[in-house]
Amino acid sequence: MSVLTARCCIAGGGPAGMMLGFLLARAGVDVLVLEKHADFLRDFRGDTIHPSTLQVMDELGLLDELLTRPHNKAPRLGAQIGAEFIEVADFTHLSARCGFIALMPQWDFLDFLAAHAKSYPSFRLMMRTEATGLIEEGSRIVGLHARGPDGELEIRADLVVAADGRHSVLRQAGGFKVFDLGAPIDVLWMRLSRREGDPKLSMGRFGPGSVFVTIDRGDYWQCALVIAKGGIEETHASGLPAFRARIAELVPDFVDRVDELKSWDDVKLLSVTVNRAREWWRPGLLLIGDAAHAMSPIGGVGINLAIQDAVAAANVLASPLRQGAPGPEVLRLVQRRRETPTRLTQGLQVLFQNRIVSRVLATQRTLKPPLPMRLLQEVPRLRRLPARVIGLGFLPEHVRT
């Protein structure tokens, strides 16, 4: 068994892990990031880079270079409720460098971060290497076990960071208790071609018994059909032709392209989970991103909450890590900083999915916009409030390292 050492070992090369690794290496901390896959190419991951993340990239001096990569801009979001269209959020008035959401494949964003992180001698990235367990001495975590292309590894570290997603192996190994907020929905992701003359605005479409989301990705639409939790078997049993017909009914403009869905392989299931760990740390171990709190896809804020965790963690940890192992009071500060905005965001997501989405899925009556939505239509300035919550969040982090 090979034995490696690092000041900080991060399990997971997603947005949280890669951003934290980059920021710590930039601050002179010896950091090792483990990514279990051979590359970052995965379909239908969080591809929305919100103004809060773009602001972080600007503070790092990397925004202009990032935006040279292929992307689409969404300065506004809308909703089709029954027969009425309503503009819901207007990002153009935000007090941030970018008044839009950048729609960019997550693998491009992660490749970009990794490339810049590698310019620092204290950064190491090991692909095809998966964390499998923790090394504990006394009551303290002192490293982790991993499996790489050449076999088993033992990695000793002053701090282990679990950024290994909503099904975190290290969270389970650490015995963390998780509070499940419940999710009555699942999401089916797919892509359909975009044609000349299609509307340019990304939007949610609410009809009797259905919620369908279309996200403009330039040459194609990234689409999501929301279904009741566990409804995938019933959907499959109805057959693919019925599924295509359902989409064509929801979006008549798509009637000429639903046949692009050739098989169920073209439809990916996201089993929605909304939860958070009661504690995000143990001595020698910290949880961030989805490992600490799995978010609903509502608002597309998951990737941006994860990056906010990473920025806050770097701000708190960089100086202590340069000296050695950070104590419990330092790790506690990270949770204290990020738990409140996480709770508030999850609270809104749960409210929306339980009070609105679930009720829409359960009704067959013709829908009409509720009063808050009508107010957004009648008073355009009100659209800045949802834009602020979605685009920047409740406690935007800034780079202090």
Secondary structure as UniProt FT lines:
FT   STRAND          2..11
FT   HELIX           15..26
FT   TURN            27..28
FT   STRAND          31..35
FT   TURN            43..44
FT   STRAND          48..49
FT   HELIX           51..59
FT   TURN            60..61
FT   HELIX           63..66
FT   TURN            67..68
FT   STRAND          72..74
FT   STRAND          76..81
FT   TURN            82..83
FT   STRAND          84..90
FT   HELIX           91..93
FT   STRAND          101..103
FT   HELIX           106..117
FT   TURN            118..119
FT   TURN            121..122
FT   STRAND          123..127
FT   STRAND          130..137
FT   TURN            138..139
FT   STRAND          140..148
FT   TURN            149..150
FT   STRAND          151..162
FT   TURN            166..167
FT   HELIX           169..173
FT   TURN            174..175
FT   STRAND          178..180
FT   STRAND          185..193
FT   TURN            196..197
FT   STRAND          203..207
FT   TURN            208..209
FT   STRAND          210..216
FT   STRAND          220..228
FT   TURN            229..231
FT   HELIX           232..238
FT   HELIX           240..250
FT   HELIX           252..254
FT   TURN            255..257
FT   HELIX           258..260
FT   HELIX           264..266
FT   STRAND          268..270
FT   STRAND          275..277
FT   STRAND          281..282
FT   TURN            283..284
FT   STRAND          285..287
FT   HELIX           289..291
FT   STRAND          293..294
FT   HELIX           298..300
FT   HELIX           302..323
FT   HELIX           328..352
FT   HELIX           353..357
FT   HELIX           358..362
FT   HELIX           371..378
FT   HELIX           380..383
FT   HELIX           384..391
//
